[in-house]
Amino acid sequence: MAKAVFDCQVGFCSECGALMPEPGGSKVVSCLLCANVVPAKAFEGREEHTRVVFNVYERKEDQTQKKVDITKSDGPLVDRKCSACGHDGMTYYTQQTRSVDEGQTVFYYCPDCGTHEKEDS
């Protein structure tokens, strides 16, 4: 056997540093990455303890679904009649609220009465 490249614990390959598989019924254990062979006797008396720890889920604000607060002065003014008060001229903004292969949603705001309208384009 060649001189070890890594000075590591039993369970790790001394040639490439990869995690060695558990010894089965054979007399040798072969590294799955570099095929280095280690005698199974090297694993005798070894105990292994594992623990699974789940991260705590913290909900973060989704940047793609931010609510837009539009006021009377926000957005460009378009020639659209308000369905509530009949005012001619509404401000608008667009947002992608559906899947990518569908059009944007246009949100209109009447600066006169404050009515909000939505149009899927």
Secondary structure as GFF3:
##gff-version 3
##sequence-region A 1 121
A	DSSP	beta_strand	28	30	.	.	.	ID=ss1
A	DSSP	beta_strand	37	39	.	.	.	ID=ss2
A	DSSP	three_ten_helix	40	43	.	.	.	ID=ss3
A	DSSP	three_ten_helix	63	65	.	.	.	ID=ss4
A	DSSP	beta_strand	77	81	.	.	.	ID=ss5
A	DSSP	beta_strand	88	95	.	.	.	ID=ss6
A	DSSP	beta_strand	105	109	.	.	.	ID=ss7
A	DSSP	beta_strand	116	120	.	.	.	ID=ss8
###
